[in-house]
Amino acid sequence: MSSTIKESGDDRLFNIVNHVILFIFAITILYPLIYIVSASFSSSAAVVSGRVWLFPVEPSLAGYDAVFKHKLIVSSFLNSLFYMIVGTAINVVFTLMAAYPLSRKDFMPRNAVMALFVFTMMFSGGLIPSYLIVKQLGMIDTRWSLIIPGAIAVWNMIITRTYFQTTIPDELLEAAQMDGCDDWTFLRKIVLPLSGPIIAVIALFYAVGHWNQYFNALLYLKHQELYPLQLVLRDILVQNEVDASMITDVADAAAREGLRELLKYSLIVVSTVPVLIIYPFIQRHFVKGMMIGSLKG
Amino acid sequence: MEVTASRPEAVSRTDRRKSGLAVRLKRNFAERWQLYILMLLPLIYLAVFKYVPMYGALIAFKNYVPTKGVWGSDWVGLKHFIRFFNSYEFVRIMKNTLLVSFYSLIAGFPFPIILALCLNFVKSASFKKSVQMITYAPHFISVVVMVGIIVQLLDPRVGLINTILKALGFSPINFMGEPGWFSHIFVWSGIWQNVGFSCIVYLAALASVDPSLHEAAVMDGANKLRRMWHIDLPSIIPVAIILLIMNTGHVLDIGFEKILLMQNPLNMSSSEVIDTYVYKVGLASTAINYSYSAAIGLFKSVINLILLVTVNRIAKKVGQTSLW
């Protein structure tokens, strides 16, 4: 909009109200996050007595110390990394394998196959039949149970397909075919190199999904050594089951109680930071990906 | 999606009409077999993990015995459904499910739109960017951590909210232990977590508004509020309707994992919903009953599907916007 037109009084008032509303949104969302980070760096006494408001009080790293001394947290952190890396790789490959043919007009059954995919978004057999399948395939209590049953998220597949359709012109394919390029070569040499942004977006979505998933682990895993981080977090944060082994060096019951609260704040920070670190880098891409996927889909 | 004959090929039209579907498929396969091979693994995945469970849902009409398999077990008709409808849990579970779902659907609807409309009129790029960064962030927090945060902040003794209440002279409230608070906590924490991310779609819709509309409106002396009301808002209504349709279709399975985590014996009377009940009856109880549990799950899926189709039809009639 041209800046030569002078803003009227109405518009100035509008701007102020607009900024105030946005400010309220931002503060409401930011404040609890700041509080949690500050609490995690405070002393347990300050947290328990409610003296933390904004900045850390009596700064200490006791909470983080307790987090990294906890055996199960470290091992499950590594498990989660494994599920995230292997799972995301499989997700991305499967999603591309489905999305690419479905984006091609000369793939004859594409509407029928697409319908098969879309239908699963609206109707599902339900929890029990899905569980029974995983059980029959012998995947219970294996790492595969967290990776294979969710190999494709239909929504991500649709976004990817739409991206292919809108960014790769038909003429490019025709030209390549003229030069004797077959479909695989075209996919490998032309489509994939042009699809960096969308691959980054779905990889982020899948990676976050793997990092954050707990329910499948709750259903399918019984051995503690396979547990992902979220399942251990659930025991500590939600069920309040804090392993006594890590607070052995604290004798006093009150101090132990305080450390238990402090540990939770530190744990929230430790488990969330990996995801929050990646996302600003991909943010630019995912806004674009979401736009393409949701509007032109 | 228009389905037209994609590329004029050497085959003439009459030729094409003569040859049957099978022949055409065969020819397409011969030419494009590589695409079919690519599609193979995803299709197997789809069949095994999505469609076999749909077939497996048949056990809702049977007395499932694992050794006999889905097909071999005896038919019992609607026995499990009737048992569920007559059970004393039924009314309570349905009430909780509908309350929590529609509450989050309705309360969560306007906020992303307001946020997007406001963001759209911000001139300073850095302010806009920081607001977006901040509001998106909670979306990436896992359900477990989210519930952990809720529990910590609402803790009756050491939580932030109760510390504030105490400072203001009120007596502390045991939020997680009171059934009356459950739906409010669930819904508003959900809005807190997702408002920024949900607004992306609306921002995208606003970005596609033709700038000349705004220019013309400025010429006519419209102020910003009027332009927001008469240009921006109408342009995001179609997107909003589609999202509303999609969300209505999933109204019964909103936030199951979060509800399961937020449940405790004290708030159970208002926190038990269909999904958590299915999980408990089918997988977490000592006397596991697969068939009964599957029946309840199937009941939910069917209601969801009916809702989705109905809402879509209404939207098509009213606003000429629809999902398909």
Boltz contact constraints between the chains, C-beta under 6 A:
constraints:
  - contact:
      token1: [A, 8]
      token2: [B, 223]
      max_distance: 6.0
  - contact:
      token1: [A, 10]
      token2: [B, 223]
      max_distance: 6.0
  - contact:
      token1: [A, 11]
      token2: [B, 223]
      max_distance: 6.0
  - contact:
      token1: [A, 11]
      token2: [B, 224]
      max_distance: 6.0
  - contact:
      token1: [A, 14]
      token2: [B, 224]
      max_distance: 6.0
  - contact:
      token1: [A, 14]
      token2: [B, 225]
      max_distance: 6.0
  - contact:
      token1: [A, 18]
      token2: [B, 118]
      max_distance: 6.0
  - contact:
      token1: [A, 18]
      token2: [B, 121]
      max_distance: 6.0
  - contact:
      token1: [A, 21]
      token2: [B, 118]
      max_distance: 6.0
  - contact:
      token1: [A, 22]
      token2: [B, 118]
      max_distance: 6.0
  - contact:
      token1: [A, 22]
      token2: [B, 131]
      max_distance: 6.0
  - contact:
      token1: [A, 25]
      token2: [B, 115]
      max_distance: 6.0
  - contact:
      token1: [A, 26]
      token2: [B, 131]
      max_distance: 6.0
  - contact:
      token1: [A, 26]
      token2: [B, 134]
      max_distance: 6.0
  - contact:
      token1: [A, 29]
      token2: [B, 134]
      max_distance: 6.0
  - contact:
      token1: [A, 29]
      token2: [B, 135]
      max_distance: 6.0
  - contact:
      token1: [A, 30]
      token2: [B, 134]
      max_distance: 6.0
  - contact:
      token1: [A, 35]
      token2: [B, 160]
      max_distance: 6.0
  - contact:
      token1: [A, 48]
      token2: [B, 158]
      max_distance: 6.0
  - contact:
      token1: [A, 50]
      token2: [B, 163]
      max_distance: 6.0
  - contact:
      token1: [A, 94]
      token2: [B, 42]
      max_distance: 6.0
  - contact:
      token1: [A, 97]
      token2: [B, 38]
      max_distance: 6.0
  - contact:
      token1: [A, 97]
      token2: [B, 41]
      max_distance: 6.0
  - contact:
      token1: [A, 97]
      token2: [B, 42]
      max_distance: 6.0
  - contact:
      token1: [A, 98]
      token2: [B, 42]
      max_distance: 6.0
  - contact:
      token1: [A, 101]
      token2: [B, 35]
      max_distance: 6.0
  - contact:
      token1: [A, 101]
      token2: [B, 38]
      max_distance: 6.0
  - contact:
      token1: [A, 101]
      token2: [B, 39]
      max_distance: 6.0
  - contact:
      token1: [A, 105]
      token2: [B, 6]
      max_distance: 6.0
  - contact:
      token1: [A, 106]
      token2: [B, 6]
      max_distance: 6.0
  - contact:
      token1: [A, 107]
      token2: [B, 35]
      max_distance: 6.0
  - contact:
      token1: [A, 108]
      token2: [B, 25]
      max_distance: 6.0
  - contact:
      token1: [A, 108]
      token2: [B, 28]
      max_distance: 6.0
  - contact:
      token1: [A, 120]
      token2: [B, 50]
      max_distance: 6.0
  - contact:
      token1: [A, 122]
      token2: [B, 305]
      max_distance: 6.0
  - contact:
      token1: [A, 122]
      token2: [B, 308]
      max_distance: 6.0
  - contact:
      token1: [A, 123]
      token2: [B, 301]
      max_distance: 6.0
  - contact:
      token1: [A, 123]
      token2: [B, 305]
      max_distance: 6.0
  - contact:
      token1: [A, 124]
      token2: [B, 301]
      max_distance: 6.0
  - contact:
      token1: [A, 125]
      token2: [B, 53]
      max_distance: 6.0
  - contact:
      token1: [A, 125]
      token2: [B, 54]
      max_distance: 6.0
  - contact:
      token1: [A, 125]
      token2: [B, 56]
      max_distance: 6.0
  - contact:
      token1: [A, 125]
      token2: [B, 57]
      max_distance: 6.0
  - contact:
      token1: [A, 126]
      token2: [B, 57]
      max_distance: 6.0
  - contact:
      token1: [A, 126]
      token2: [B, 294]
      max_distance: 6.0
  - contact:
      token1: [A, 126]
      token2: [B, 297]
      max_distance: 6.0
  - contact:
      token1: [A, 126]
      token2: [B, 298]
      max_distance: 6.0
  - contact:
      token1: [A, 126]
      token2: [B, 301]
      max_distance: 6.0
  - contact:
      token1: [A, 127]
      token2: [B, 278]
      max_distance: 6.0
  - contact:
      token1: [A, 127]
      token2: [B, 297]
      max_distance: 6.0
  - contact:
      token1: [A, 128]
      token2: [B, 282]
      max_distance: 6.0
  - contact:
      token1: [A, 128]
      token2: [B, 290]
      max_distance: 6.0
  - contact:
      token1: [A, 128]
      token2: [B, 293]
      max_distance: 6.0
  - contact:
      token1: [A, 128]
      token2: [B, 294]
      max_distance: 6.0
  - contact:
      token1: [A, 128]
      token2: [B, 297]
      max_distance: 6.0
  - contact:
      token1: [A, 129]
      token2: [B, 53]
      max_distance: 6.0
  - contact:
      token1: [A, 129]
      token2: [B, 56]
      max_distance: 6.0
  - contact:
      token1: [A, 129]
      token2: [B, 57]
      max_distance: 6.0
  - contact:
      token1: [A, 130]
      token2: [B, 53]
      max_distance: 6.0
  - contact:
      token1: [A, 132]
      token2: [B, 56]
      max_distance: 6.0
  - contact:
      token1: [A, 133]
      token2: [B, 52]
      max_distance: 6.0
  - contact:
      token1: [A, 133]
      token2: [B, 53]
      max_distance: 6.0
  - contact:
      token1: [A, 149]
      token2: [B, 49]
      max_distance: 6.0
  - contact:
      token1: [A, 151]
      token2: [B, 45]
      max_distance: 6.0
  - contact:
      token1: [A, 183]
      token2: [B, 34]
      max_distance: 6.0
  - contact:
      token1: [A, 183]
      token2: [B, 35]
      max_distance: 6.0
  - contact:
      token1: [A, 184]
      token2: [B, 34]
      max_distance: 6.0
  - contact:
      token1: [A, 208]
      token2: [B, 140]
      max_distance: 6.0
  - contact:
      token1: [A, 212]
      token2: [B, 142]
      max_distance: 6.0
  - contact:
      token1: [A, 214]
      token2: [B, 144]
      max_distance: 6.0
  - contact:
      token1: [A, 215]
      token2: [B, 257]
      max_distance: 6.0
  - contact:
      token1: [A, 230]
      token2: [B, 142]
      max_distance: 6.0
  - contact:
      token1: [A, 230]
      token2: [B, 144]
      max_distance: 6.0
  - contact:
      token1: [A, 233]
      token2: [B, 144]
      max_distance: 6.0
  - contact:
      token1: [A, 234]
      token2: [B, 144]
      max_distance: 6.0
  - contact:
      token1: [A, 237]
      token2: [B, 148]
      max_distance: 6.0
  - contact:
      token1: [A, 238]
      token2: [B, 147]
      max_distance: 6.0
  - contact:
      token1: [A, 238]
      token2: [B, 148]
      max_distance: 6.0
  - contact:
      token1: [A, 238]
      token2: [B, 261]
      max_distance: 6.0
  - contact:
      token1: [A, 261]
      token2: [B, 158]
      max_distance: 6.0
  - contact:
      token1: [A, 264]
      token2: [B, 152]
      max_distance: 6.0
  - contact:
      token1: [A, 268]
      token2: [B, 145]
      max_distance: 6.0
  - contact:
      token1: [A, 268]
      token2: [B, 148]
      max_distance: 6.0
  - contact:
      token1: [A, 271]
      token2: [B, 145]
      max_distance: 6.0
  - contact:
      token1: [A, 272]
      token2: [B, 141]
      max_distance: 6.0
  - contact:
      token1: [A, 272]
      token2: [B, 145]
      max_distance: 6.0
  - contact:
      token1: [A, 275]
      token2: [B, 140]
      max_distance: 6.0
  - contact:
      token1: [A, 279]
      token2: [B, 140]
      max_distance: 6.0
  - contact:
      token1: [A, 287]
      token2: [B, 200]
      max_distance: 6.0
  - contact:
      token1: [A, 290]
      token2: [B, 200]
      max_distance: 6.0
  - contact:
      token1: [A, 291]
      token2: [B, 204]
      max_distance: 6.0
  - contact:
      token1: [A, 294]
      token2: [B, 201]
      max_distance: 6.0
  - contact:
      token1: [A, 295]
      token2: [B, 204]
      max_distance: 6.0
